């Protein structure tokens, strides 16, 4: 009985490996219907997404630096929060998308001007950043506690 089970398991593994090899890897493309797209420059605070989503008292020029740092260390996604309360998620220009976190890390807790291609879909905003600079002239109110 155990010999029969072994043969069945080997045959099953062989079939699965053949199926895996016969299929080409899945690819993605940006073909098809597109969200609203435009070139734009936005200004805002680079920070974690959790606080401004959960706490409407968060603004683009005021923050708890410790809270932002703790959330970012915890892995919270990064966004740009604008003066009018819009959140822009950074995305890549490639499909499949690639992580943009490392590019934004030097700007966490800073007010920036970011230019690029903006996508909007049912109230959600994303930006493919082609240029980003800190706006040191913008004063931020911080709660260092």
N, C-alpha and C positions, 0 to 999 in steps of 0.2 A: 504494500500500500504506500509506504514512504517513497519507494522508487518511482511509482506512478505519479505521486505528488511532485517529486523533484523534476520529472520530465515535463509535466504540465507547467510548472513554474518557469523552467528554462525556455520552453516554447513561447510562453506569454511574454517573457522579457525580450526574446528575439523579435517577436511581432511588434512590440512597442518601440524597440530601437529602429526597426525598419520604417515604421510610421513617422517617427521623429525626423529621420534623415530625409524622407521623401517630401516633406513640406518645407517650402522656403520660409525664412523668417518673416514675420509680419512687418510690413512697412507702413508708414503713415505719410500723408501728404496734406497740403493745405488747399487741395482742390475742393470745389463745391461752394455752397452758399457761404458767404462771409459775414462776419459781424461788421458793424459800422467801423470804418478805418479812416484815420486821418493822421497827418503829420502835426505834431504839437509840441509845445514846451510847457511843462508843468512846474510848479514850485510847491515845496512842502517839506514836511519832516519825515525823515527815514526812521522807521520804528517797527516794533512788533505789531501784528494785526489784532491781538487779543484785547488789549486795553481800549482802543477806540471803538471796537465793536461792542464791548460790554459796558463801557462807561462813557456816556455822552458828554461828560465834563472834560474829556480829553480834547485838546485843540492842537493845531499845527505849531503853535509857538509856546506851548507850555507842556511840561512833562515831568514825571518823576524819573530821573536818570537811573536810579537803582532798579525801579520796576521794569523799565525798558531793558536794561542790561540783563536782569534775571530772566525775563521772558525770552530774550534772544538766546541766552545761554541754554535755556530749556528747549530750544528748537522751534519757537514760534515763527511762522512765516513772516518775512519782511514786506513792508508796504511803504508807500509814500502817502502821507496824510496831508491833503491840501487845506488851505484856509477855509474853503467852503465845505469842508468835511468829507470830500470825496476820497476814497481809498483807491490807489493804483497799485496793482500787483505787477511786479517785474516779470517779464517772460522773455524767452530767447527768440531769435528770428528763425530758429530751426524747428523742423518737425522730424522726429519727436522733440518736444521741448527739452531744454537742459536747464539745470539749476542756476539761478542768478544770484544766489545768496552771497557767495564769495566776492562778487563784484560790488555788492552793496555794503558789506561789513565795514569798510573804512568810513562810511557815512552814517552809521547808526547813531541816532541822537543828534543829528545835524540837519539844518535846514538847507535844502538843495534846489538847484534848477536843473531839471532833467529834460532833455530833448529826445525825440524819437517818434516811433509810430505808435499811435494810441488806438486800442480796440475797445469798443463798448458793446455790451450785450446785456439787455434787460437790467440795466443799472449797475452792472459789474464793469470795472475799468481795468485794463491792463496796458502796460507800456513796454515796448522793445526799446531799451535805452541805447541811444547812439552816442550821447554825451551827457555827462553829469558833473556838476561843480558845486562845491559848498558855497552858500551865500553868507559869508561871515558878517555882513552888515545887518542881517536880521537878528534881532535880540530874542533870545529864548528865555522864558521864565522856567527855572528848574526848581524842583523840590528835592534837594540832595538827600533827604531822609529815606 
